[in-house]
């Protein structure tokens, strides 16, 4: 089942200690409810069309320390403790390269070991 865009909220995951932005994902009501209930980040995957818990395959969980919502109530900010990398490519943050392609982020795991496949661009 595909979620309508209006039912989804942007969800920004940010390191609760450093303020580093780790990733942008999306949440529906169920993902937000599960995140609040479990203390671990859950998201709605638009590409897979289903709910997923961050780290369910990789083990790279996000432990929620605090949750904020913006003034328009369409964006959620999760302050998290990131276990391992946030990015499926193996980097700590999804924002690991500058617009010119220069890599500035820290690679913290090998995607082939976690997922059994090469990283995609």
C-alpha positions in Angstrom: 0.0 0.0 0.0 1.4 3.4 -1.0 1.0 6.2 1.5 -0.3 9.5 0.2 2.3 12.3 0.6 0.0 14.4 2.8 -0.1 11.6 5.3 3.7 11.6 5.8 5.8 13.9 7.8 9.4 14.6 7.2 11.6 13.2 10.0 15.1 14.6 10.6 17.4 12.4 12.8 20.0 14.5 14.6 22.7 13.4 17.0 21.5 14.4 20.5 25.0 15.3 21.7 26.7 16.9 18.7 23.8 18.3 16.7 25.0 16.5 13.6 22.2 15.9 11.1 22.2 12.2 10.4 19.4 11.6 7.9 16.1 12.6 6.6 13.3 10.1 6.4 9.5 10.0 6.6 7.0 9.0 9.3 3.3 8.2 9.2 1.2 8.1 12.4 2.1 4.4 13.1 5.8 5.1 12.8 5.6 8.0 15.2 3.5 6.0 17.6 5.9 3.1 17.6 8.9 5.4 17.9 7.3 7.0 21.0 6.3 3.6 22.5 9.6 1.8 21.9 12.1 4.6 22.2 13.6 3.5 18.9 13.2 5.2 15.5 10.6 3.8 13.1 10.0 5.3 9.7 7.8 4.8 6.6 9.8 3.7 3.6 8.4 5.3 0.5 10.5 3.1 -1.8 9.5 -0.1 -0.2 6.0 1.0 0.7 6.2 -0.2 4.3 7.0 0.6 7.9 10.5 -0.1 9.1 12.5 0.1 12.3 15.9 1.8 11.8 18.5 -0.9 12.2 16.2 -3.9 11.8 18.7 -5.3 9.2 21.9 -3.5 9.9 21.7 -3.3 13.7 22.4 0.5 13.4 19.6 1.6 15.6 18.5 5.1 16.7 17.8 5.4 20.4 15.4 8.4 20.8 16.4 10.9 23.4 13.8 13.6 22.5 11.2 14.4 19.8 10.2 17.8 18.5 7.7 19.0 15.9 8.0 22.2 13.9 5.6 25.1 13.9 3.6 23.8 10.9 3.5 20.3 12.4 4.8 18.7 9.2 8.3 18.0 10.2 9.5 15.9 13.1 13.0 16.3 14.7 14.3 13.2 16.5 17.3 13.7 18.8 18.9 10.3 18.8 21.8 8.3 20.0 23.0 6.7 16.7 24.3 3.1 17.0 26.7 2.6 14.1 26.1 4.5 10.9 22.8 6.2 9.9 23.5 5.9 6.2 22.9 2.7 4.2 26.2 3.4 2.4 28.2 2.9 5.6 28.7 6.5 6.6 27.8 7.9 10.0 25.5 10.5 8.3 23.7 10.5 5.0 25.3 14.0 4.5 28.8 12.7 4.1 29.8 14.6 0.9 29.8 18.2 -0.3 27.9 19.2 -3.4 31.2 19.1 -5.4 31.5 15.3 -4.5 34.2 15.7 -1.9 33.8 13.0 0.8 34.0 14.6 4.2 32.1 12.1 6.4 33.3 9.1 8.4 32.6 5.6 7.1 31.7 3.4 10.1 30.6 0.1 8.5 30.9 -1.9 5.4 27.5 -2.2 3.6 28.5 -5.6 2.0 29.0 -7.1 5.5 25.7 -5.6 6.8 23.5 -6.1 3.7 25.3 -8.5 1.5 25.5 -6.1 -1.4 27.6 -3.2 -2.7 26.6 0.4 -1.7 24.4 2.2 -4.2 24.7 5.9 -5.2 
